[in-house]
Amino acid sequence: MTEELSFEGAIDKLERTVDKLESGNLSLAESLSEFETGVKLVRFCSSKLEDAEEKIEIIKQDAKGIKIKPYKLEREDKDES
């Protein structure tokens, strides 16, 4: 993506892209272009979410004080799709 979007900005743009596609008012070429834009936006948002998941930390308090450790999200095997 040429411009640096925020996650929220990308979601907004993705919603507008979906609305255009669902309207049925686009030519085939325009639809393909919008679809390509949508795929890029989905990938961008997925990447941002993965980055955020990696930054999440769990704060635990025990008898020795507060401990901070990275949160590890259990992901489904990506090959099972």
N, CA, C and O of each residue as an XYZ file, in Angstrom:
324
protein
N       0.851     -1.162      0.000
C       0.000      0.000      0.000
C       0.906      1.236      0.000
O       1.862      1.312      0.772
N       0.606      2.174     -0.846
C       1.482      3.321     -0.999
C       1.386      4.285      0.173
O       2.392      4.877      0.563
N       0.233      4.452      0.725
C       0.059      5.355      1.860
C       0.043      4.540      3.152
O      -0.432      3.405      3.169
N       0.558      5.114      4.221
C       0.553      4.412      5.507
C      -0.815      4.593      6.152
O      -1.192      5.696      6.547
N      -1.539      3.504      6.248
C      -2.872      3.518      6.843
C      -2.812      3.019      8.273
O      -1.959      2.204      8.624
N      -3.714      3.509      9.083
C      -3.904      2.910     10.398
C      -4.786      1.688     10.201
O      -5.408      1.525      9.151
N      -4.840      0.833     11.208
C      -5.716     -0.335     11.151
C      -7.154      0.121     10.944
O      -7.872     -0.427     10.107
N      -7.571      1.125     11.708
C      -8.945      1.617     11.621
C      -9.242      2.210     10.246
O     -10.327      2.015      9.698
N      -8.267      2.936      9.692
C      -8.433      3.505      8.357
C      -8.570      2.429      7.295
O      -9.358      2.557      6.359
N      -7.789      1.362      7.454
C      -7.854      0.252      6.503
C      -9.197     -0.466      6.593
O      -9.769     -0.846      5.572
N      -9.700     -0.652      7.812
C     -11.016     -1.289      7.984
C     -12.098     -0.440      7.320
O     -12.980     -0.969      6.644
N     -12.029      0.872      7.513
C     -13.009      1.774      6.902
C     -12.955      1.677      5.378
O     -13.988      1.597      4.713
N     -11.740      1.686      4.838
C     -11.577      1.589      3.390
C     -12.060      0.230      2.883
O     -12.651      0.145      1.807
N     -11.813     -0.820      3.643
C     -12.278     -2.154      3.266
C     -13.809     -2.207      3.234
O     -14.393     -2.790      2.321
N     -14.450     -1.599      4.228
C     -15.919     -1.570      4.258
C     -16.479     -0.835      3.041
O     -17.472     -1.266      2.457
N     -15.842      0.274      2.660
C     -16.294      1.020      1.481
C     -16.086      0.205      0.205
O     -16.905      0.249     -0.713
N     -14.980     -0.538      0.160
C     -14.699     -1.393     -0.993
C     -15.760     -2.481     -1.123
O     -16.253     -2.746     -2.220
N     -16.107     -3.103     -0.013
C     -17.145     -4.144     -0.016
C     -18.482     -3.551     -0.454
O     -19.209     -4.166     -1.235
N     -18.808     -2.361      0.048
C     -20.061     -1.709     -0.353
C     -20.111     -1.497     -1.869
O     -21.141     -1.732     -2.500
N     -18.985     -1.048     -2.449
C     -18.938     -0.840     -3.900
C     -19.165     -2.150     -4.646
O     -19.915     -2.203     -5.620
N     -18.508     -3.203     -4.173
C     -18.653     -4.501     -4.835
C     -20.078     -5.029     -4.719
O     -20.616     -5.591     -5.673
N     -20.680     -4.851     -3.563
C     -22.042     -5.349     -3.341
C     -23.097     -4.537     -4.084
O     -24.206     -5.022     -4.308
N     -22.763     -3.312     -4.465
C     -23.742     -2.465     -5.153
C     -24.124     -3.020     -6.520
O     -25.237     -2.794     -6.996
N     -23.208     -3.741     -7.147
C     -23.485     -4.279     -8.472
C     -23.400     -3.253     -9.584
O     -23.772     -3.540    -10.721
N     -22.916     -2.057     -9.272
C     -22.861     -0.981    -10.257
C     -21.506     -0.844    -10.942
O     -21.289      0.115    -11.683
N     -20.593     -1.782    -10.710
C     -19.254     -1.686    -11.279
C     -19.123     -2.588    -12.500
O     -19.772     -3.629    -12.604
N     -18.270     -2.160    -13.416
C     -17.952     -3.026    -14.553
C     -17.084     -4.177    -14.050
O     -16.630     -4.166    -12.906
N     -16.860     -5.156    -14.898
C     -16.020     -6.285    -14.516
C     -14.617     -5.811    -14.155
O     -14.054     -6.250    -13.152
N     -14.055     -4.927    -14.956
C     -12.709     -4.415    -14.697
C     -12.658     -3.656    -13.368
O     -11.719     -3.817    -12.588
N     -13.670     -2.835    -13.120
C     -13.728     -2.094    -11.858
C     -13.891     -3.046    -10.677
O     -13.279     -2.854     -9.626
N     -14.709     -4.062    -10.854
C     -14.913     -5.052     -9.788
C     -13.618     -5.773     -9.460
O     -13.291     -5.968     -8.290
N     -12.879     -6.171    -10.488
C     -11.599     -6.846    -10.260
C     -10.610     -5.938     -9.539
O      -9.882     -6.382     -8.652
N     -10.589     -4.678     -9.920
C      -9.702     -3.717     -9.271
C     -10.075     -3.530     -7.799
O      -9.204     -3.509     -6.929
N     -11.370     -3.394     -7.529
C     -11.832     -3.241     -6.144
C     -11.553     -4.511     -5.334
O     -11.186     -4.434     -4.161
N     -11.729     -5.675     -5.961
C     -11.455     -6.939     -5.282
C      -9.978     -7.016     -4.902
O      -9.638     -7.417     -3.789
N      -9.108     -6.632     -5.826
C      -7.665     -6.628     -5.558
C      -7.340     -5.682     -4.399
O      -6.540     -6.015     -3.526
N      -7.956     -4.523     -4.398
C      -7.767     -3.576     -3.297
C      -8.223     -4.195     -1.987
O      -7.544     -4.070     -0.968
N      -9.367     -4.862     -2.009
C      -9.889     -5.510     -0.805
C      -8.951     -6.570     -0.265
O      -8.740     -6.656      0.945
N      -8.386     -7.378     -1.150
C      -7.450     -8.423     -0.721
C      -6.225     -7.798     -0.059
O      -5.763     -8.279      0.976
N      -5.701     -6.732     -0.651
C      -4.544     -6.042     -0.064
C      -4.887     -5.486      1.316
O      -4.076     -5.557      2.239
N      -6.083     -4.937      1.452
C      -6.502     -4.383      2.742
C      -6.663     -5.475      3.794
O      -6.286     -5.282      4.949
N      -7.218     -6.613      3.405
C      -7.370     -7.732      4.346
C      -5.998     -8.200      4.817
O      -5.801     -8.447      6.006
N      -5.055     -8.322      3.894
C      -3.693     -8.742      4.264
C      -3.049     -7.727      5.205
O      -2.397     -8.100      6.180
N      -3.236     -6.447      4.909
C      -2.686     -5.386      5.753
C      -3.260     -5.477      7.163
O      -2.522     -5.416      8.146
N      -4.586     -5.623      7.256
C      -5.238     -5.703      8.567
C      -4.803     -6.954      9.325
O      -4.577     -6.902     10.534
N      -4.687     -8.058      8.629
C      -4.236     -9.296      9.275
C      -2.838     -9.133      9.838
O      -2.549     -9.593     10.943
N      -1.978     -8.485      9.086
C      -0.613     -8.243      9.545
C      -0.596     -7.356     10.791
O       0.141     -7.620     11.741
N      -1.408     -6.312     10.778
C      -1.491     -5.419     11.942
C      -2.004     -6.167     13.169
O      -1.504     -5.956     14.274
N      -2.994     -7.036     12.988
C      -3.521     -7.821     14.109
C      -2.470     -8.790     14.650
O      -2.346     -8.954     15.864
N      -1.719     -9.429     13.765
C      -0.659    -10.336     14.204
C       0.403     -9.581     14.993
O       0.894    -10.072     16.010
N       0.759     -8.378     14.522
C       1.727     -7.548     15.253
C       1.209     -7.213     16.646
O       1.957     -7.272     17.622
N      -0.065     -6.865     16.736
C      -0.656     -6.516     18.029
C      -0.668     -7.723     18.960
O      -0.380     -7.588     20.149
N      -0.997     -8.899     18.435
C      -1.016    -10.114     19.252
C       0.360    -10.399     19.840
O       0.468    -10.837     20.986
N       1.406    -10.155     19.065
C       2.762    -10.404     19.534
C       3.158     -9.442     20.655
O       4.014     -9.766     21.479
N       2.547     -8.275     20.688
C       2.901     -7.265     21.688
C       2.124     -7.399     22.992
O       2.468     -6.780     23.999
N       1.080     -8.210     22.960
C       0.272     -8.375     24.167
C       1.094     -9.081     25.229
O       1.773    -10.069     24.948
N       1.031     -8.585     26.415
C       1.742     -9.198     27.531
C       0.754     -9.543     28.636
O      -0.257     -8.869     28.835
N       1.079    -10.598     29.336
C       0.258    -10.997     30.470
C       0.950    -10.504     31.730
O       2.143    -10.734     31.931
N       0.197     -9.836     32.559
C       0.732     -9.360     33.828
C       0.215    -10.280     34.914
O      -0.992    -10.416     35.115
N       1.141    -10.905     35.607
C       0.776    -11.831     36.674
C       1.405    -11.348     37.977
O       2.539    -10.872     38.007
N       0.654    -11.481     39.022
C       1.181    -11.126     40.331
C       1.286    -12.404     41.156
O       0.345    -13.191     41.252
N       2.450    -12.579     41.738
C       2.630    -13.714     42.636
C       3.264    -13.217     43.926
O       3.377    -12.010     44.141
N       3.673    -14.127     44.773
C       4.234    -13.758     46.077
C       5.497    -12.914     45.941
O       5.810    -12.123     46.831
N       6.215    -13.072     44.850
C       7.469    -12.338     44.655
C       7.254    -10.982     43.981
O       8.200    -10.204     43.854
N       6.071    -10.698     43.562
C       5.800     -9.420     42.906
C       5.100     -9.615     41.580
O       4.493    -10.654     41.322
N       5.195     -8.601     40.750
C       4.525     -8.609     39.456
C       5.482     -9.138     38.392
O       6.645     -8.736     38.332
N       4.984    -10.035     37.563
C       5.757    -10.569     36.447
C       5.031    -10.218     35.150
O       3.805    -10.285     35.064
N       5.798     -9.854     34.174
C       5.234     -9.583     32.856
C       5.856    -10.579     31.892
O       7.079    -10.701     31.812
N       5.013    -11.285     31.167
C       5.532    -12.228     30.178
C       4.718    -12.103     28.899
O       3.548    -11.721     28.934
N       5.339    -12.424     27.773
C       4.615    -12.327     26.505
C       3.440    -13.284     26.463
O       3.495    -14.384     27.014
N       2.392    -12.857     25.811
C       1.213    -13.694     25.603
C       1.449    -14.520     24.354
O       1.800    -13.975     23.308
N       1.269    -15.784     24.448
C       1.427    -16.654     23.286
C       0.056    -17.181     22.893
O      -0.577    -17.926     23.642
N      -0.384    -16.790     21.731
C      -1.678    -17.215     21.215
C      -1.505    -18.541     20.502
O      -0.647    -18.683     19.631
N      -2.327    -19.511     20.878
C      -2.285    -20.797     20.193
C      -3.047    -20.649     18.889
O      -4.241    -20.349     18.882
N      -2.351    -20.861     17.798
C      -2.966    -20.729     16.479
C      -3.219    -22.100     15.899
O      -2.480    -23.052     16.152
N      -4.285    -22.182     15.111
C      -4.561    -23.429     14.405
C      -3.494    -23.607     13.342
O      -2.966    -22.628     12.815
N      -3.180    -24.841     13.030
C      -2.197    -25.135     11.996
C      -2.684    -24.527     10.685
O      -3.785    -24.832     10.227
N      -1.868    -23.668     10.083
C      -2.276    -22.965      8.864
C      -2.401    -23.897      7.666
O      -3.021    -23.531      6.668
N      -1.823    -25.098      7.744
C      -1.902    -26.045      6.636
C      -3.223    -26.796      6.597
O      -3.486    -27.508      5.628
N      -4.058    -26.661      7.614
C      -5.313    -27.399      7.690
C      -6.455    -26.737      6.941
O      -7.573    -27.250      6.978
N      -6.226    -25.627      6.267
C      -7.293    -24.888      5.583
C      -7.914    -25.648      4.496
O      -8.825    -25.149      3.835
